[in-house]
Amino acid sequence: MKNTIKVLAFAMVLVLMATALVACGGAKLSTEEYTGEVIYVGNTAAITGAYATIGVPFNYGIQAAFAAYNAKGGFNGKTVALKHYDDAGDGAQSAILMEKLIHEDNIFAVVGNYGSYAVSSNLQILKDAAVPMVYAAAGNNELFNDKAEKDGDRAIFPVQPLNQTEGQVLALRAFAPADKGGLAGTKVGVIGNSEEASVAMVNGIKAEADQSGLTGINYQTVTTDDYSAAAAALQAAGCDVVIVTVVGTPFITALTALANVNYTGKVLTSYNNSSAAVFNDATTTIMTEAAQAIFAKMTIYAQGWLDINSATYVYKDEASVLWQTYNALGLTAAGYVPGFTEEYWTVANNIFNYVATVDATQAFTMSFNSYALAGYIAGDMFCQVLAKMQASQTTLTRANFVQTLETGEFHVAMADSISFQNGLRAGVDAFSLTQFYDSFAYGTTTYHSAASATMYSLTSIAEYRQLLAK
């Protein structure tokens, strides 16, 4: 009887130890083969509520990538499908639904972990279960890991730029020569605030400054909504480049403060602020008076992590319904559409063709929707890994999936390549350079409406480090 009690007690200890390991992110990647005829992956994303305008196209993009992959035969005949729950933009609900996806629906992986609120709520859940996550539609710095070793950490694969990584490129680009997509700064200023994205970018700038020996950087951190003192300090310091790391409404506030102190240098900001629409009135698309004052004094640049522009490729595919739509709308020139890369048109067609099967009224607008393009990248990345596993006749297990992603580099659709080798989890690290400009002129009337144009193609951290080391 005593022996039985000892055995039971020992078994209980093992159970408690196992539970503790899971709770600390110590779960092991499964080596069990996934045998279902359909490879189910999941995510939670808002398709109702304030974030629906992002969540709906994002999921369309993922499903379009899967449809294109399945049409080519899938993984040894297995198709890929998205299991999705609507979290309505609520982090707590996202966590509940993520638990359901993992423990009840038994998804193979998460594809397109959507939104900062969701990542913050469910990231530890994914690590504790050692469920692979491919692509997070967020730049949360909690995703950053330069040496993932535990299985739970290894399972996390951010693709979209992380704020700290972008901060590193912002620092390098500020000093790089103009003919290489840099701003050729000699005295560089940085404006930041207490928001997570800004703090992470500033940390990235500081880390890169130490790594690459960049000196002469003046840091100004704002803790209120008043950026005037920071702007005055950078103007007085003679900064010829100012990196603005604040995102959203504070970005315009910071630029206005710079204009008010007559700053006439160059401004560089994050891809998070890359939409020219931020300078325009939402209802008229005419630039606000404050924005006109900004453009009258300084030159403004933003980074971008996709590069879909082409000066040489022209799109003409008369068999394509998408091309026929462009032609019918009078958007072709001499029978073709110029300005974009061949890869972009492949992606746009795949999105158009998929959405046409579920909501034909949205097919055209979804084909160029930026959130749909992001979702496509997420789905395509997952399918690339499956294709590599099939080519090497690797058994479909979570452990093998993670190991495959950690081997070599993978192409990011419409962007550069990415590597997860040696435990690196930093998102893409190659950015293009975009310039904002004030476009106007219609007869004798002056109209101001902000626009943007790509000035330099994707350039990576490694390329800039090598350039500046010379």
C-alpha positions as CSV (number, residue, x, y, z in Angstrom):
1,M,0.0,0.0,0.0
2,K,2.9,2.3,0.9
3,N,4.6,1.6,-2.4
4,T,1.3,2.4,-4.2
5,I,1.1,5.7,-2.4
6,K,4.7,6.5,-3.3
7,V,4.1,5.7,-7.0
8,L,1.0,7.9,-7.1
9,A,2.8,10.7,-5.3
10,F,5.7,10.4,-7.8
11,A,3.3,10.4,-10.7
12,M,1.7,13.6,-9.3
13,V,5.1,15.2,-9.0
14,L,5.7,14.4,-12.7
15,V,2.4,15.9,-13.7
16,L,3.1,19.1,-11.7
17,M,6.6,19.3,-13.2
18,A,5.2,19.0,-16.7
19,T,2.5,21.6,-16.0
20,A,5.2,24.0,-14.7
21,L,7.3,23.4,-17.8
22,V,4.4,24.3,-20.0
23,A,3.5,27.3,-18.0
24,C,7.1,28.6,-18.3
25,G,7.2,28.2,-22.1
26,G,9.0,24.9,-21.9
27,A,6.7,22.9,-24.1
28,K,8.4,20.8,-26.8
29,L,7.7,21.0,-30.5
30,S,5.6,18.1,-31.5
31,T,7.2,15.3,-33.6
32,E,3.8,13.7,-34.3
33,E,2.9,13.6,-38.0
34,Y,0.0,15.7,-39.1
35,T,-2.2,13.2,-40.9
36,G,-5.4,15.2,-41.7
37,E,-6.4,15.5,-45.3
38,V,-6.7,19.3,-44.7
39,I,-3.9,21.2,-43.0
40,Y,-5.8,23.6,-40.8
41,V,-4.1,26.8,-39.6
42,G,-5.8,29.5,-37.6
43,N,-5.9,33.1,-36.4
44,T,-8.1,35.5,-34.6
45,A,-8.8,38.8,-36.4
46,A,-11.4,41.5,-36.2
47,I,-13.9,41.1,-39.0
48,T,-16.5,43.2,-37.1
49,G,-16.0,46.4,-35.2
50,A,-13.5,49.3,-35.7
51,Y,-10.7,47.1,-37.0
52,A,-12.8,45.2,-39.6
53,T,-11.5,47.3,-42.4
54,I,-8.1,45.8,-41.7
55,G,-9.1,42.3,-40.6
56,V,-11.4,41.4,-43.5
57,P,-8.9,42.2,-46.3
58,F,-6.0,40.7,-44.3
59,N,-7.8,37.3,-44.1
60,Y,-8.8,37.6,-47.8
61,G,-5.1,37.8,-48.6
62,I,-4.2,34.8,-46.5
63,Q,-7.0,32.7,-48.1
64,A,-5.9,33.9,-51.6
65,A,-2.4,32.6,-51.0
66,F,-3.8,29.3,-49.9
67,A,-6.1,29.0,-52.9
68,A,-3.2,29.6,-55.2
69,Y,-1.1,27.0,-53.4
70,N,-3.9,24.4,-53.3
71,A,-4.6,24.9,-57.0
72,K,-1.0,23.6,-57.6
73,G,-1.6,20.4,-55.7
74,G,-1.1,21.5,-52.1
75,F,1.2,19.5,-49.8
76,N,1.3,16.0,-51.2
77,G,-2.4,16.4,-52.1
78,K,-3.3,17.9,-48.8
79,T,-5.0,21.3,-49.0
80,V,-4.4,24.2,-46.6
81,A,-7.4,26.0,-45.0
82,L,-7.8,28.9,-42.6
83,K,-9.8,28.4,-39.4
84,H,-10.7,31.9,-38.2
85,Y,-12.5,33.4,-35.3
86,D,-13.6,37.0,-35.0
87,D,-12.1,38.7,-31.9
88,A,-13.7,42.1,-32.7
89,G,-10.5,43.8,-31.8
90,D,-10.5,42.6,-28.2
91,G,-7.3,41.2,-26.8
92,A,-8.9,39.2,-24.0
93,Q,-11.3,37.6,-26.5
94,S,-8.3,36.9,-28.8
95,A,-6.6,34.9,-26.0
96,I,-9.8,32.8,-25.4
97,L,-10.2,32.1,-29.1
98,M,-6.5,31.2,-29.5
99,E,-6.8,28.6,-26.7
100,K,-9.8,27.2,-28.6
101,L,-7.9,27.0,-31.9
102,I,-5.0,25.2,-30.3
103,H,-6.7,22.8,-27.8
104,E,-10.1,22.2,-29.4
105,D,-9.6,22.7,-33.1
106,N,-6.1,21.3,-33.1
107,I,-4.7,23.6,-35.7
108,F,-1.3,22.9,-37.1
109,A,0.0,26.5,-36.9
110,V,-1.1,30.1,-36.6
111,V,-0.8,32.1,-39.8
112,G,-1.2,35.9,-39.6
113,N,-1.4,36.7,-35.9
114,Y,-3.4,39.9,-36.4
115,G,-2.9,43.1,-34.5
116,S,-0.8,44.4,-31.6
117,Y,-3.6,43.8,-29.2
118,A,-3.8,40.1,-30.2
119,V,-0.1,39.5,-30.2
120,S,0.2,40.9,-26.7
121,S,-2.6,38.7,-25.5
122,N,-1.9,35.4,-27.1
123,L,1.9,35.3,-27.7
124,Q,2.7,33.5,-24.5
125,I,-0.2,31.0,-25.2
126,L,1.5,30.1,-28.4
127,K,4.9,29.8,-26.8
128,D,3.5,27.6,-23.9
129,A,1.9,25.2,-26.5
130,A,4.9,25.4,-28.9
131,V,2.6,26.1,-31.8
132,P,4.3,27.6,-34.8
133,M,3.3,31.2,-35.6
134,V,4.1,32.5,-39.1
135,Y,3.7,36.3,-39.5
136,A,2.4,38.8,-37.0
137,A,0.6,41.8,-38.4
138,A,2.2,43.9,-35.7
139,G,5.6,45.4,-34.8
140,N,5.5,44.5,-31.1
141,N,9.0,44.4,-29.8
142,E,8.0,41.4,-27.6
143,L,8.3,39.4,-30.9
144,F,12.0,40.4,-31.2
145,N,14.5,37.7,-30.2
146,D,18.0,37.5,-31.4
147,K,18.7,34.1,-30.0
148,A,15.5,31.9,-29.7
149,E,16.6,28.6,-28.1
150,K,13.5,27.2,-26.2
151,D,11.1,25.3,-28.5
152,G,8.3,27.8,-27.6
153,D,10.5,30.7,-28.6
154,R,11.7,29.0,-31.8
155,A,8.1,28.5,-32.9
156,I,7.6,32.2,-33.3
157,F,8.3,33.6,-36.8
158,P,7.7,37.4,-37.2
159,V,7.9,38.6,-40.8
160,Q,6.5,42.1,-40.9
161,P,9.0,44.6,-39.6
162,L,9.5,44.9,-35.9
163,N,10.0,48.3,-34.4
164,Q,13.4,47.7,-33.0
165,T,14.7,46.3,-36.3
166,E,13.3,49.3,-38.2
167,G,15.0,51.6,-35.8
168,Q,18.3,50.1,-36.7
169,V,17.7,50.8,-40.4
170,L,16.5,54.4,-39.6
171,A,19.8,55.1,-37.9
172,L,21.9,53.7,-40.8
173,R,19.8,55.4,-43.5
174,A,20.1,58.8,-41.8
175,F,23.9,58.7,-42.3
176,A,24.1,56.7,-45.6
177,P,25.0,58.6,-48.8
178,A,22.2,60.0,-50.9
179,D,23.1,58.0,-53.9
180,K,22.5,54.8,-51.9
181,G,19.1,55.8,-50.5
182,G,20.4,57.6,-47.5
183,L,19.9,61.1,-46.3
184,A,23.7,61.9,-45.9
185,G,23.2,63.3,-42.4
186,T,26.1,64.8,-40.4
187,K,24.1,65.8,-37.3
188,V,21.1,63.6,-36.7
189,G,18.3,64.3,-34.3
190,V,15.7,61.8,-32.9
191,I,12.2,62.6,-31.6
192,G,10.5,59.9,-29.6
193,N,7.7,59.5,-27.1
194,S,6.7,56.9,-24.5
195,E,4.6,54.7,-26.8
196,E,5.9,51.2,-27.3
197,A,6.6,51.6,-31.0
198,S,8.6,54.7,-30.5
199,V,10.5,53.4,-27.5
200,A,11.5,50.2,-29.5
201,M,12.6,52.2,-32.6
202,V,14.7,54.5,-30.4
203,N,16.3,51.5,-28.8
204,G,17.0,50.1,-32.2
205,I,18.7,53.4,-33.2
206,K,20.8,53.4,-30.1
207,A,21.8,49.8,-30.6
208,E,22.8,50.4,-34.2
209,A,24.7,53.5,-33.2
210,D,26.8,51.5,-30.8
211,Q,27.2,48.6,-33.3
212,S,28.2,50.8,-36.3
213,G,29.9,53.6,-34.5
214,L,27.4,56.3,-35.5
215,T,28.0,59.5,-33.5
216,G,26.5,63.0,-33.3
217,I,22.9,61.8,-32.5
218,N,20.8,64.1,-30.4
219,Y,17.9,62.3,-28.7
220,Q,14.7,64.1,-27.6
221,T,12.0,62.2,-25.7
222,V,8.6,63.9,-25.3
223,T,6.4,62.9,-22.4
224,T,3.5,65.2,-23.2
225,D,1.6,66.3,-26.4
226,D,3.9,69.3,-26.8
227,Y,6.8,68.7,-29.1
228,S,7.9,72.4,-29.3
229,A,10.9,72.1,-26.9
230,A,12.2,69.0,-28.7
231,A,11.9,70.7,-32.1
232,A,13.7,73.8,-30.8
233,A,16.5,71.8,-29.3
234,L,17.2,69.9,-32.5
235,Q,17.0,73.1,-34.6
236,A,19.5,74.8,-32.2
237,A,21.8,71.8,-32.4
238,G,21.9,72.2,-36.2
239,C,20.5,68.8,-37.1
240,D,20.3,68.3,-40.8
241,V,18.3,65.1,-40.4
242,V,15.6,64.4,-37.9
243,I,14.3,60.9,-37.3
244,V,10.7,61.0,-36.1
245,T,9.8,57.7,-34.4
246,V,6.4,58.7,-33.1
247,V,3.5,57.1,-34.9
248,G,0.0,58.3,-35.9
249,T,-1.4,61.7,-34.9
250,P,1.8,62.7,-32.9
251,F,3.7,62.4,-36.1
252,I,1.9,65.4,-37.6
253,T,2.2,67.2,-34.2
254,A,6.0,66.7,-34.2
255,L,6.3,67.9,-37.8
256,T,4.2,71.0,-37.0
257,A,6.5,71.8,-34.1
258,L,9.5,71.5,-36.4
259,A,7.9,73.8,-38.9
260,N,7.1,76.3,-36.2
261,V,10.8,76.6,-35.3
262,N,11.6,77.0,-39.1
263,Y,13.4,73.7,-39.4
264,T,14.4,73.3,-43.1
265,G,16.3,70.0,-43.1
266,K,15.2,66.4,-43.8
267,V,12.8,64.3,-41.8
268,L,12.8,60.5,-41.8
269,T,10.1,58.3,-40.3
270,S,8.8,54.8,-40.0
271,Y,6.8,52.8,-42.5
272,N,4.0,53.1,-40.0
273,N,3.6,56.7,-41.1
274,S,4.1,56.0,-44.8
275,S,0.6,56.8,-46.0
276,A,0.5,60.2,-47.7
277,A,-3.2,60.4,-46.6
278,V,-2.0,61.5,-43.1
279,F,-1.4,64.9,-44.5
280,N,-4.8,65.3,-46.1
281,D,-8.2,66.2,-44.8
282,A,-10.1,62.9,-44.6
283,T,-13.2,64.2,-46.4
284,T,-11.7,66.3,-49.1
285,T,-8.2,64.7,-49.7
286,I,-6.9,68.3,-49.7
287,M,-3.9,68.9,-47.6
288,T,-4.5,70.7,-44.3
289,E,-3.1,74.2,-43.8
290,A,-0.7,72.8,-41.1
291,A,0.6,70.2,-43.6
292,Q,1.1,72.9,-46.3
293,A,3.3,74.8,-43.8
294,I,5.3,71.6,-43.1
295,F,5.9,70.9,-46.8
296,A,6.9,74.6,-47.4
297,K,9.9,74.2,-45.1
298,M,11.2,70.6,-45.0
299,T,11.6,67.4,-47.0
300,I,9.9,64.4,-45.6
301,Y,10.8,60.7,-46.2
302,A,9.4,57.5,-44.9
303,Q,10.6,53.9,-45.1
304,G,8.7,51.1,-46.8
305,W,9.2,47.3,-46.5
306,L,7.4,46.4,-49.8
307,D,8.7,47.5,-53.2
308,I,6.1,47.0,-55.9
309,N,7.3,49.8,-58.2
310,S,8.9,49.1,-61.6
311,A,10.1,51.6,-64.2
312,T,10.3,48.8,-66.9
313,Y,7.7,46.1,-66.4
314,V,4.3,46.7,-68.0
315,Y,1.2,44.6,-67.3
316,K,-0.9,43.3,-70.1
317,D,-2.8,40.0,-69.9
318,E,-5.9,40.1,-71.9
319,A,-7.0,36.8,-70.6
320,S,-7.0,38.1,-67.0
321,V,-10.3,39.4,-65.6
322,L,-8.3,41.8,-63.5
323,W,-6.6,43.3,-66.5
324,Q,-10.0,43.4,-68.3
325,T,-11.3,45.4,-65.3
326,Y,-8.4,47.9,-65.5
327,N,-9.0,48.3,-69.2
328,A,-12.8,48.8,-68.8
329,L,-12.1,51.5,-66.2
330,G,-9.8,53.3,-68.7
331,L,-6.8,52.6,-66.5
332,T,-4.6,51.1,-69.2
333,A,-2.2,53.1,-71.3
334,A,-1.6,51.8,-74.9
335,G,-3.3,48.5,-73.7
336,Y,-1.1,48.0,-70.6
337,V,-0.7,49.1,-67.0
338,P,2.8,50.5,-66.2
339,G,4.5,51.2,-62.9
340,F,4.4,47.9,-60.9
341,T,6.4,44.7,-60.8
342,E,5.5,41.4,-62.3
343,E,5.4,39.8,-58.9
344,Y,2.9,42.4,-57.7
345,W,0.6,41.6,-60.6
346,T,0.8,37.8,-59.8
347,V,-0.3,38.5,-56.2
348,A,-3.0,41.0,-57.3
349,N,-4.4,38.5,-59.7
350,N,-4.5,35.7,-57.0
351,I,-6.3,38.0,-54.6
352,F,-8.7,39.2,-57.2
353,N,-9.5,35.6,-58.3
354,Y,-10.1,34.4,-54.8
355,V,-12.2,37.3,-53.6
356,A,-14.3,37.0,-56.8
357,T,-15.4,33.6,-55.5
358,V,-16.7,34.9,-52.2
359,D,-17.7,38.6,-52.8
360,A,-17.3,39.7,-56.4
361,T,-18.2,43.3,-55.5
362,Q,-14.9,43.6,-53.5
363,A,-12.6,41.7,-55.8
364,F,-11.1,44.7,-57.6
365,T,-10.5,46.9,-54.6
366,M,-9.1,44.0,-52.6
367,S,-6.6,43.3,-55.4
368,F,-4.6,46.4,-54.4
369,N,-5.6,46.7,-50.7
370,S,-2.5,47.0,-48.6
371,Y,-3.9,44.8,-45.8
372,A,-4.8,42.1,-48.3
373,L,-1.3,42.2,-49.7
374,A,0.1,41.8,-46.2
375,G,-2.2,38.8,-45.6
376,Y,-1.1,37.3,-48.8
377,I,2.5,37.5,-47.7
378,A,1.6,35.7,-44.5
379,G,-0.2,32.9,-46.3
380,D,2.5,32.6,-49.0
381,M,5.3,32.3,-46.4
382,F,3.5,29.4,-44.8
383,C,3.1,27.7,-48.2
384,Q,6.8,28.3,-49.1
385,V,7.8,26.2,-46.0
386,L,5.4,23.4,-47.0
387,A,6.8,23.4,-50.5
388,K,10.3,23.1,-49.2
389,M,9.3,20.3,-46.9
390,Q,7.6,18.4,-49.8
391,A,10.7,18.9,-52.0
392,S,12.9,17.4,-49.4
393,Q,10.3,14.6,-48.6
394,T,10.2,15.8,-45.0
395,T,7.4,14.5,-42.7
396,L,4.8,17.1,-41.8
397,T,5.4,17.7,-38.0
398,R,5.6,20.9,-36.1
399,A,9.2,20.2,-35.2
400,N,10.2,19.6,-38.8
401,F,8.2,22.7,-39.9
402,V,10.2,24.9,-37.5
403,Q,13.5,23.3,-38.4
404,T,12.8,23.9,-42.1
405,L,12.0,27.6,-41.5
406,E,15.3,27.9,-39.6
407,T,17.2,26.6,-42.6
408,G,18.3,29.1,-45.3
409,E,16.5,32.1,-46.5
410,F,12.9,32.6,-47.6
411,H,11.6,35.1,-50.1
412,V,9.0,37.6,-48.8
413,A,6.6,38.3,-51.6
414,M,7.0,41.8,-53.0
415,A,9.8,42.4,-50.5
416,D,13.3,41.1,-49.7
417,S,14.4,37.8,-48.2
418,I,14.3,36.8,-44.6
419,S,16.3,34.4,-42.4
420,F,15.5,32.8,-39.1
421,Q,18.8,31.1,-38.7
422,N,20.7,30.9,-35.4
423,G,17.6,31.8,-33.5
424,L,17.1,35.2,-35.1
425,R,13.5,36.5,-34.9
426,A,13.7,40.1,-36.0
427,G,11.3,40.5,-39.0
428,V,12.4,41.8,-42.3
429,D,15.4,44.2,-42.2
430,A,15.4,45.6,-45.7
431,F,13.5,48.9,-46.4
432,S,12.9,51.2,-49.3
433,L,12.9,55.0,-49.2
434,T,9.7,57.0,-50.0
435,Q,9.5,60.7,-50.4
436,F,6.3,62.7,-49.7
437,Y,5.5,65.6,-51.9
438,D,2.8,68.3,-52.3
439,S,1.2,67.7,-55.7
440,F,-1.0,70.4,-57.0
441,A,-2.1,72.3,-60.1
442,Y,-5.4,72.3,-62.0
443,G,-5.9,75.1,-64.4
444,T,-5.5,78.4,-62.6
445,T,-6.5,77.0,-59.2
446,T,-4.0,75.6,-56.8
447,Y,-4.9,72.3,-55.0
448,H,-2.7,70.7,-52.4
449,S,-2.9,67.0,-52.0
450,A,-0.1,64.9,-50.5
451,A,1.3,62.1,-52.5
452,S,4.4,59.9,-52.3
453,A,6.9,58.2,-54.6
454,T,9.6,55.5,-54.0
455,M,13.0,57.0,-54.3
456,Y,15.3,54.0,-53.6
457,S,14.8,50.3,-53.5
458,L,15.0,47.8,-50.6
459,T,18.3,48.0,-48.7
460,S,19.2,45.8,-45.7
461,I,21.0,46.4,-42.5
462,A,23.9,44.3,-43.7
463,E,24.2,46.3,-46.9
464,Y,24.2,49.6,-45.1
465,R,26.7,48.4,-42.4
466,Q,29.1,47.4,-45.2
467,L,28.6,50.7,-46.9
468,L,29.2,52.8,-43.9
469,A,32.2,50.7,-42.7
470,K,34.2,51.8,-45.8
